[in-house]
Amino acid sequence: MAASIAGRKVAVLLGGTSAEREVSLHTGEQVMAALLEAGAEPTAIDTADLSFIDTLRTGGFDVAFICLHGRFGEDGTIQGLLEILGLPYIGSGVLASALAIDKVMSKHLFAAAGLRSPEYVALSAGEPVDIAGIVAALGEKSVVKPANEGSSVGMTIVHNAEELPAAIEKAFGFDRSVLVERFVPGAEVTVGVLGMDEPFALPTLEIVPENEFYDYESKYVPGMSRHIIPANVSIEARTECQRLALAAHRALGCRGLSRADTIVTADGTVYLLEINTIPGMTATSLLPDSARAAGIEFPELCATLVSYALGLSES
């Protein structure tokens, strides 16, 4: 059980200005309700209005619960502000947040830690793009995504070389850095991680989207994806998914919570795709479902994250 957070004043940071504003508002709404149920005193604060900084300075809050997704939420910037204000907050610190949201930097660290991840080509705005070279390196089918967005914003699955230029242009519409990754067919399995000094992996969750891949609609529209817990893959593959999630969490220096996305191929090989430091907390989100399967209901999950931030519990 989480330590009691009864009476704690919690600033719930939501909304913001990223491409994931609407998702953040939904996350914040549900976290607010959960914190109330847990006995805390939450206040919703939309960071789209810069007066939120004065509200944080003068509000007498004990802790901040970050419900911001994407830029200015899980990229280390809001974490840096909270560090300056001396206000404890849930989740990872400045460096881990910045590294995790940057898919190219994450790839470097995964490789350094010996974690299997699909081959990729990194592109930068303004530099020439060698379509033939990308296809030669990664194959005809690939995944193109902005390096610093979440929720599959700006992401495209490319089936042949002819589709690649448009997909790259689309991704550059969201970021100056783009990742083109070899497409790995298989089951999409995600693993949540909780804890501070001794983080632990939650049960594996397999995502079965109605669309071709787990896109924005699949993530946030009820009925557009199914969750299977534990994942319908071998026990060995599940164990490897959890191992990779914990290893990625440690490699990037995450704390409190994270969620790693993996692919399990038909022969049971597991590839690490990316790690999220502020996973969604909506009605259709993955981490709350995984926690529930581990016997942690949503109000307890939110209370646990607050207790980590306040140093009331370690794991």
N, C-alpha and C positions, 0 to 999 in steps of 0.2 A: 504493500500500500504506500501511496505517496504521503509525504509529510503534510500536515495540515497547512493550508494557505488561507484559512479563515481570516477575514478582515484585512488581507493584504491588498493594497491599492495597486492595480495593474493597469498600465497604459497599453492598450491594444492598438498597435500601429497597423493601419490598413489603408486600402485604396492606392494612394500614390499616383505616379504618372507613367508607369511602365505599360508595355503592351498587355500586361496581365492584370490591369486594374480591376476588371470585373471579377476575376477569379479571387483576387485579394479581398474584395468586399464580401464575397460569399464566405471565404475562410474566416474573416474577422467576425462576421455575424454569428457563425457557429461556435467560434472560440469564446465569444462574449457570453453566449448562453451556457456553455460548459463551465466557464469560470464562475458564473453566478451560482450554478448548481453546486460547485465545489466550495462555495462560501466566500469567495474572493469579492473584491469591489472593483470590477473592471470599468474602464472608460474608453470608448471608441475614439480614436484620433486619426483623422485622415491627413496623411502627410503631403497631399497635393497642395495644401495651403501652408506656406512656410511659417505661418504663425504657430504651427505645431511645436516648433522649437521652444518658444516661450512657454507654451502649455506644459511641455516636459520639464522645463527649468523651474516652474513655479507651482506645479501640481502636487508636489509632495508624494510622488509615486515611489513604491518600493521596488518595482521591477517593470520592464517592458516586455510585452509578448509580441514578437515581430510576426505579422501576418502578411507581409509584403512579399510579392514574388517578382522575379526578374530584376531589372536595373533599379538601383537605389533602394533595394530591399534585401536581396540575398547576395549582393556583390561586394559587401564589405563597407559600403559608404555609410549606411545607417548605423552599422556596428561601430564605425569610427566616431560618429557623432555621439552615440551613447557612451562610448569610452570617455570622450571629452567631458560629457555631462556627469560622469560618475554614476550612471544608472545601470544596474545589472540588467541583462537581457537574456532571453532564451536562445539557445543554439550556438553556432560556431562564431569564432572571433573574426577579426578583420582579415587576416591573411588567408585562413582556410576558406572563408566565404568568397573572397576574390578569386582564389585558385579554382574552387569548385565550379563557379559559374562560367569560367573561361574553359571551354571544352578543349582548346588546343593546349593550354598549360596543364590541364588535367591529364591529357594524353602523355605529356612528357613525364609527369610524376608517376603515372601508372607504369610506364615503361621502366623507369628507374627502380620501381619496387618489384619488377618482375611479374606484373599482373597482365594477363592476356586481354587484349583489346583489339578490335578490328583495325586493319591498316587504314591510313588516311593520308590526305593531302591538305595542307593548310594554305589558304589564299588570303591575300591582303588587298584592300581596295587600292586602285590605281596601278597595280602591277599587272603585267600580261598574264593571261590564262591559257595554259596549254591543254586544250581539250583532249587531244590525242594522247598526250602524256599521262593525263589523269586516267583515261580509259585503260591505257596499257598497264598502269600501276594497280588499279583497283578493279578492273573488269567493267563490263557494260552496265551492270546494275549497281547503283550506289545510293547513298543517302547524303543529301546536301542540307546543311543547317547553319544558321548564324552561330558564331562561336559563343555569344554572350546573351542568349535568350533561353527561356524555358517554355514549358507547356506546348512544345512542338511548333511554336510561332516561327513562321518563315521556313518551315522544313518541307522538303520534297523527297519522295522516293523516285529516283531516276531509273528508267528501264533500258535506255539505250543512249548512245552518244548524242543523238539529235535533241534529246530532252535536256541535256546538261547545261547549255548556255542559259536557257530561260530560268532553270532552277537556281543557278548561281546568281543571276541578276536579281531574282526574288529575294534570296538570302541577303545579298548586299543591301537590299532595301531596309534591312533591320540592323545591320552591323557592318563595321569596316573590316571585320575578320570573319572568314567563312571556313567551315570544315566540310570536306568531302570525304566520306567514309565508305569503305567497302561494305556492301549489303551482305549481311549474314542472315540466312533464313533460319527460322527456328521459333521456339516458344519464348514469348516475352515474359520474363520473370523479374519481379522487383523485390527487394529486401530492405526492410526498415531496420535501423540501428538506434538503440537508446543507451544512455548512460554517460557517465563522466570518466572517472578513473578506470573503470572496468566496463567498457561498452559491450553490449550483447546484441545478437541478431534476433529479430522477430521472425515468425514463420514466413516461408516463401509464399509469394502471391503471384499467380499466373494471370496475365491480362489477355482476354480474348476479345479484341475489338470487332465491331460490326464493319468498320471501314478497313481499307488495305493495311493501315498501321494505326498505332495508338495516337491519333492526331488530337487537335484541340477539341473537336466535337466529341470524340470518343471519351476524352477525359472528363468533360463537364456536362454532357447531356445525359440525363438518366436513361438507361436502356441501351445506350450506344456501346457498352462494353460489359463483359462479365468478369468477375474475379473468382479464381479458383484457389482455395487455401486448404492444404498446402498445394503447391504447384504440381500439375500432372506430369511430372518428369521423375526420373529415377531418384532414389534416396541419395545416391552418390552425387548426382547433379545438384540436388537441393543443398546438400552439404557444401558443395563447391560454390554455389551462389552465395551462401551465407559467409563462407570464408572470404570470398572476393569483396563482399560488402564491408566486412569488418576491416580487411586489409586496406581498402580504398579510404575508409573513414580515418584510419590511422595515418595513411600516407599523406593525406592532405591536412592532417591536424584538426579534424573536426571534433566537436564536442556536443553533448546533449542529445542531438538527434541528427540523422541523415537518412537518405533513401538512395540505394544504388539500383540502377537499371542494368539488367543482364539479358543475354540471349543464350538459350540452350539449343544447340543444334540436334539433328536427328540421332547423331552418334554419341550424344551426351557431353560434347565439348561446350564449355561455358565461356562466353566472352563478356567482359565488363564494358558497358557503354559509357555511362556517366554517373555522377553522384549529385544529389540535390541536398542542399543544407537547410532550406525552408520548404519542406514538402507541403503540398496542398492539404487543407483540412476541411474540405467541403463534404457534402453528403455522399459524393461519389469518389472520394479520394482514397488513395491506396494505403498510406501509413495508418490511418485510423482503423481500416479494415484489418490490417495485419495485427495491430495491437489488440483489437477485439478478439481475434483468434487466439491470442496469448492470454486472454482473460483480463485485459486492461480496457475498460470502457472509456468512452471519450472524455468525460469529465475528469476521470482519474489520470488519463494521459496528459491532459492540459495541466492539471495540478502537479504532476510529476515533472513536467518541463519547467514549470515555475520554481519548484523546489530545487531542481538542479541549478538554476540561475542564481538562486538565493543561497546556495551552499547548504541547504537543509538535508539533502541526501546526495549520495555519490553514484548510485546505480539502482 
